[in-house]
Amino acid sequence: MTKEVLISIKGLHSVKNTDTSDAEGDDEVEIFSPGKYYFRNGKHYIEYEEPAQEGEDDMAVKSLVTLRGRRLEVIRRGVQYSKMVFEENTKSESWYMTPAGGVLAGFDVKQMQVSVSDELIEIFVNYALEFNCEPVSDSNVRIRVIAKDSGMFHLT
């Protein structure tokens, strides 16, 4: 059975200066989007679209989030393509493709918390981000998936 949901994804990246490895500044991003949720074969699926950013030819990015136990995958398709895999105490790598070319992205997960109920799924991931094997940022992302019929429609 498919449920209508609201997704909140909030990410914070403490960008590193590649010359000194010191923190250079924080970059925070948050999106809200309606989506669809379903559970099949022991895995949670969340589908949603992010609206196109300025200069992206009005092409939305379609995303699929899957969660099985404490393994999180995020696949994004559109003007860019990426597949990000997050598992606690595990490092994964994948290609992040953009119209300007590709970059090898690494995700070294330090901490992961998952909470699942009938009305709410909350996922928090703390990880180090690398591009082409060079440290880029210390990052975290919080994903909240709220059932539209739950009465929990505030996301603060």
Order of alpha helices (4+ residues) and beta strands (2+ residues): beta-beta-beta-beta-beta-beta-beta-beta-beta-beta
